[in-house]
């Protein structure tokens, strides 16, 4: 049996289970606990597939892995640039005494935000360059 066929069967089974649980939940036949537990299982399954398939591709197509490794390297450089730009200065928030206003959390959140901004603007740039290139083609 081909891998695509097996994957399709698994996805239909997962879709069926989610549909049945959703219908049971919205008809008040079950509480939210089985639904939440099933979603945790789905997240684990998704993580296994998200990690497993690239590793499988790495071994079945080593030449294609070079492009993936280059992409990961570029992403790593972007994250390092964002980390160096992020501030860890504690915010002076009036009336807030929560646990999240600490330098390490602020640096991590800042890194994530700046990485998102950089990737967003790079995607816009890529779209613009592609359109200009296709206009002169």
KOLFIDREN-394795 format. One record per residue (C-alpha): residue number from 0; residue in three letters; chain; z, x, y. Coordinates in pm, 1 decimal, always signed. Layout:
BEGIN
node resi = NUM	resn = ALA	chain = A	up = Z	east = X	north = Y
...
REM end
This chain:
BEGIN
node resi = 0	resn = UNK	chain = A	up = +0.0	east = +0.0	north = +0.0
node resi = 1	resn = UNK	chain = A	up = -85.6	east = +131.4	north = +346.6
node resi = 2	resn = UNK	chain = A	up = +184.2	east = +213.9	north = +598.1
node resi = 3	resn = UNK	chain = A	up = +43.9	east = -39.1	north = +847.3
node resi = 4	resn = UNK	chain = A	up = +69.3	east = -317.0	north = +588.4
node resi = 5	resn = UNK	chain = A	up = +429.8	east = -227.9	north = +503.9
node resi = 6	resn = UNK	chain = A	up = +519.0	east = -217.7	north = +872.2
node resi = 7	resn = UNK	chain = A	up = +360.2	east = -558.3	north = +932.2
node resi = 8	resn = UNK	chain = A	up = +555.3	east = -711.6	north = +642.5
node resi = 9	resn = UNK	chain = A	up = +882.8	east = -565.1	north = +772.5
node resi = 10	resn = UNK	chain = A	up = +812.5	east = -690.7	north = +1124.2
node resi = 11	resn = UNK	chain = A	up = +737.6	east = -1043.4	north = +1001.4
node resi = 12	resn = UNK	chain = A	up = +1060.0	east = -1047.2	north = +799.8
node resi = 13	resn = UNK	chain = A	up = +1260.8	east = -932.5	north = +1103.3
node resi = 14	resn = UNK	chain = A	up = +1087.0	east = -1190.3	north = +1322.0
node resi = 15	resn = UNK	chain = A	up = +1164.8	east = -1463.2	north = +1069.8
node resi = 16	resn = UNK	chain = A	up = +1532.8	east = -1370.3	north = +1051.5
node resi = 17	resn = UNK	chain = A	up = +1559.5	east = -1361.3	north = +1431.5
node resi = 18	resn = UNK	chain = A	up = +1384.4	east = -1696.5	north = +1461.9
node resi = 19	resn = UNK	chain = A	up = +1611.3	east = -1862.1	north = +1206.4
node resi = 20	resn = UNK	chain = A	up = +1922.9	east = -1719.9	north = +1371.7
node resi = 21	resn = UNK	chain = A	up = +1798.3	east = -1826.4	north = +1714.8
node resi = 22	resn = UNK	chain = A	up = +1735.6	east = -2181.5	north = +1600.5
node resi = 23	resn = UNK	chain = A	up = +2075.7	east = -2196.9	north = +1429.9
node resi = 24	resn = UNK	chain = A	up = +2244.0	east = -2062.1	north = +1742.4
node resi = 25	resn = UNK	chain = A	up = +2075.3	east = -2304.4	north = +1981.1
node resi = 26	resn = UNK	chain = A	up = +2154.5	east = -2599.3	north = +1755.0
node resi = 27	resn = UNK	chain = A	up = +2521.1	east = -2488.7	north = +1760.6
node resi = 28	resn = UNK	chain = A	up = +2525.5	east = -2430.8	north = +1385.1
node resi = 29	resn = UNK	chain = A	up = +2651.4	east = -2072.9	north = +1420.6
node resi = 30	resn = UNK	chain = A	up = +2841.7	east = -1877.5	north = +1683.4
node resi = 31	resn = UNK	chain = A	up = +2702.3	east = -1579.9	north = +1869.0
node resi = 32	resn = UNK	chain = A	up = +2868.2	east = -1324.3	north = +1638.5
node resi = 33	resn = UNK	chain = A	up = +2600.7	east = -1323.0	north = +1362.7
node resi = 34	resn = UNK	chain = A	up = +2333.8	east = -1309.8	north = +1632.3
node resi = 35	resn = UNK	chain = A	up = +2492.3	east = -1008.8	north = +1801.9
node resi = 36	resn = UNK	chain = A	up = +2550.4	east = -832.4	north = +1468.6
node resi = 37	resn = UNK	chain = A	up = +2186.3	east = -887.3	north = +1373.7
node resi = 38	resn = UNK	chain = A	up = +2072.3	east = -744.5	north = +1706.3
node resi = 39	resn = UNK	chain = A	up = +2282.0	east = -434.0	north = +1642.0
node resi = 40	resn = UNK	chain = A	up = +2103.4	east = -394.9	north = +1309.0
node resi = 41	resn = UNK	chain = A	up = +1768.7	east = -441.0	north = +1485.6
node resi = 42	resn = UNK	chain = A	up = +1855.1	east = -170.1	north = +1737.6
node resi = 43	resn = UNK	chain = A	up = +1938.6	east = +69.6	north = +1453.7
node resi = 44	resn = UNK	chain = A	up = +1613.2	east = -18.2	north = +1275.3
node resi = 45	resn = UNK	chain = A	up = +1418.8	east = +34.0	north = +1599.1
node resi = 46	resn = UNK	chain = A	up = +1584.9	east = +370.7	north = +1652.4
node resi = 47	resn = UNK	chain = A	up = +1499.6	east = +477.6	north = +1297.4
node resi = 48	resn = UNK	chain = A	up = +1135.4	east = +381.1	north = +1348.7
node resi = 49	resn = UNK	chain = A	up = +1124.8	east = +536.1	north = +1696.1
node resi = 50	resn = UNK	chain = A	up = +1246.9	east = +866.7	north = +1557.7
node resi = 51	resn = UNK	chain = A	up = +1087.5	east = +845.7	north = +1213.8
node resi = 52	resn = UNK	chain = A	up = +725.7	east = +777.0	north = +1304.8
node resi = 53	resn = UNK	chain = A	up = +689.3	east = +1067.7	north = +1548.8
node resi = 54	resn = UNK	chain = A	up = +842.6	east = +1301.5	north = +1290.8
node resi = 55	resn = UNK	chain = A	up = +599.7	east = +1162.7	north = +1031.2
node resi = 56	resn = UNK	chain = A	up = +308.8	east = +1218.4	north = +1271.3
node resi = 57	resn = UNK	chain = A	up = +432.3	east = +1569.6	north = +1342.9
node resi = 58	resn = UNK	chain = A	up = +392.4	east = +1665.1	north = +978.6
node resi = 59	resn = UNK	chain = A	up = +71.1	east = +1473.2	north = +910.7
node resi = 60	resn = UNK	chain = A	up = -107.5	east = +1584.7	north = +1229.5
node resi = 61	resn = UNK	chain = A	up = +33.4	east = +1918.7	north = +1351.4
node resi = 62	resn = UNK	chain = A	up = -250.1	east = +1974.9	north = +1601.1
node resi = 63	resn = UNK	chain = A	up = -169.7	east = +1646.6	north = +1773.6
node resi = 64	resn = UNK	chain = A	up = +192.7	east = +1752.1	north = +1795.4
node resi = 65	resn = UNK	chain = A	up = +104.7	east = +2016.4	north = +2052.4
node resi = 66	resn = UNK	chain = A	up = +22.1	east = +1747.6	north = +2310.3
node resi = 67	resn = UNK	chain = A	up = +347.8	east = +1569.6	north = +2232.9
node resi = 68	resn = UNK	chain = A	up = +548.6	east = +1888.7	north = +2272.6
node resi = 69	resn = UNK	chain = A	up = +372.9	east = +1963.5	north = +2602.4
node resi = 70	resn = UNK	chain = A	up = +457.1	east = +1611.6	north = +2723.1
node resi = 71	resn = UNK	chain = A	up = +820.9	east = +1652.5	north = +2623.2
node resi = 72	resn = UNK	chain = A	up = +830.2	east = +1988.1	north = +2800.0
node resi = 73	resn = UNK	chain = A	up = +690.6	east = +1836.8	north = +3121.3
node resi = 74	resn = UNK	chain = A	up = +941.7	east = +1552.7	north = +3096.7
node resi = 75	resn = UNK	chain = A	up = +1220.7	east = +1807.7	north = +3049.7
node resi = 76	resn = UNK	chain = A	up = +1108.8	east = +1993.7	north = +3362.3
node resi = 77	resn = UNK	chain = A	up = +1103.4	east = +1666.2	north = +3558.6
node resi = 78	resn = UNK	chain = A	up = +1456.7	east = +1584.7	north = +3441.5
node resi = 79	resn = UNK	chain = A	up = +1575.8	east = +1933.4	north = +3540.0
node resi = 80	resn = UNK	chain = A	up = +1419.4	east = +1893.0	north = +3885.2
node resi = 81	resn = UNK	chain = A	up = +1585.3	east = +1552.4	north = +3919.8
node resi = 82	resn = UNK	chain = A	up = +1919.3	east = +1697.0	north = +3806.3
node resi = 83	resn = UNK	chain = A	up = +1899.9	east = +1969.5	north = +4068.3
node resi = 84	resn = UNK	chain = A	up = +1821.1	east = +1710.3	north = +4336.4
node resi = 85	resn = UNK	chain = A	up = +2096.1	east = +1464.8	north = +4235.4
node resi = 86	resn = UNK	chain = A	up = +2419.4	east = +1461.3	north = +4429.3
node resi = 87	resn = UNK	chain = A	up = +2764.8	east = +1459.6	north = +4275.2
node resi = 88	resn = UNK	chain = A	up = +2946.2	east = +1381.6	north = +4598.0
node resi = 89	resn = UNK	chain = A	up = +3213.2	east = +1115.6	north = +4549.5
node resi = 90	resn = UNK	chain = A	up = +3131.6	east = +798.9	north = +4742.3
node resi = 91	resn = UNK	chain = A	up = +3372.0	east = +658.0	north = +4997.0
node resi = 92	resn = UNK	chain = A	up = +3366.4	east = +292.1	north = +4895.8
node resi = 93	resn = UNK	chain = A	up = +3616.5	east = +73.9	north = +5078.2
node resi = 94	resn = UNK	chain = A	up = +3817.9	east = -139.9	north = +4838.8
node resi = 95	resn = UNK	chain = A	up = +3677.5	east = +18.2	north = +4519.7
node resi = 96	resn = UNK	chain = A	up = +3909.9	east = +214.1	north = +4293.9
node resi = 97	resn = UNK	chain = A	up = +3704.8	east = +195.4	north = +3974.3
node resi = 98	resn = UNK	chain = A	up = +3657.4	east = +472.8	north = +3719.8
node resi = 99	resn = UNK	chain = A	up = +3284.9	east = +527.4	north = +3784.4
node resi = 100	resn = UNK	chain = A	up = +3310.5	east = +702.0	north = +4120.7
node resi = 101	resn = UNK	chain = A	up = +3345.4	east = +1049.9	north = +3971.3
node resi = 102	resn = UNK	chain = A	up = +3110.5	east = +1347.8	north = +4016.7
node resi = 103	resn = UNK	chain = A	up = +2982.8	east = +1362.5	north = +3657.9
node resi = 104	resn = UNK	chain = A	up = +2886.5	east = +994.5	north = +3649.1
node resi = 105	resn = UNK	chain = A	up = +2728.4	east = +1011.5	north = +3993.2
node resi = 106	resn = UNK	chain = A	up = +2524.6	east = +1319.2	north = +3894.2
node resi = 107	resn = UNK	chain = A	up = +2401.6	east = +1150.0	north = +3574.6
node resi = 108	resn = UNK	chain = A	up = +2309.2	east = +826.5	north = +3751.2
node resi = 109	resn = UNK	chain = A	up = +2140.7	east = +1018.6	north = +4030.2
node resi = 110	resn = UNK	chain = A	up = +1940.9	east = +1217.1	north = +3776.2
node resi = 111	resn = UNK	chain = A	up = +1825.2	east = +898.5	north = +3606.9
node resi = 112	resn = UNK	chain = A	up = +1724.7	east = +736.3	north = +3934.5
node resi = 113	resn = UNK	chain = A	up = +1538.4	east = +1037.9	north = +4066.7
node resi = 114	resn = UNK	chain = A	up = +1362.6	east = +1085.8	north = +3731.0
node resi = 115	resn = UNK	chain = A	up = +1253.7	east = +721.6	north = +3745.7
node resi = 116	resn = UNK	chain = A	up = +1124.5	east = +766.0	north = +4101.2
node resi = 117	resn = UNK	chain = A	up = +930.2	east = +1080.1	north = +4011.8
node resi = 118	resn = UNK	chain = A	up = +772.5	east = +920.6	north = +3704.3
node resi = 119	resn = UNK	chain = A	up = +686.0	east = +606.8	north = +3901.5
node resi = 120	resn = UNK	chain = A	up = +510.2	east = +801.8	north = +4175.4
node resi = 121	resn = UNK	chain = A	up = +333.7	east = +1022.3	north = +3920.0
node resi = 122	resn = UNK	chain = A	up = +204.5	east = +710.3	north = +3746.7
node resi = 123	resn = UNK	chain = A	up = +77.6	east = +572.7	north = +4078.9
node resi = 124	resn = UNK	chain = A	up = -88.3	east = +905.9	north = +4149.1
node resi = 125	resn = UNK	chain = A	up = -249.9	east = +905.4	north = +3805.1
node resi = 126	resn = UNK	chain = A	up = -384.8	east = +554.1	north = +3861.6
node resi = 127	resn = UNK	chain = A	up = -526.0	east = +650.8	north = +4202.2
node resi = 128	resn = UNK	chain = A	up = -686.2	east = +971.5	north = +4073.1
node resi = 129	resn = UNK	chain = A	up = -838.6	east = +786.6	north = +3777.4
node resi = 130	resn = UNK	chain = A	up = -987.3	east = +520.6	north = +4004.2
node resi = 131	resn = UNK	chain = A	up = -1130.7	east = +781.2	north = +4241.0
node resi = 132	resn = UNK	chain = A	up = -1269.9	east = +978.1	north = +3948.5
node resi = 133	resn = UNK	chain = A	up = -1433.4	east = +666.5	north = +3799.5
node resi = 134	resn = UNK	chain = A	up = -1582.1	east = +573.8	north = +4138.6
node resi = 135	resn = UNK	chain = A	up = -1775.4	east = +902.7	north = +4149.2
node resi = 136	resn = UNK	chain = A	up = -1868.5	east = +902.6	north = +3783.0
REM end
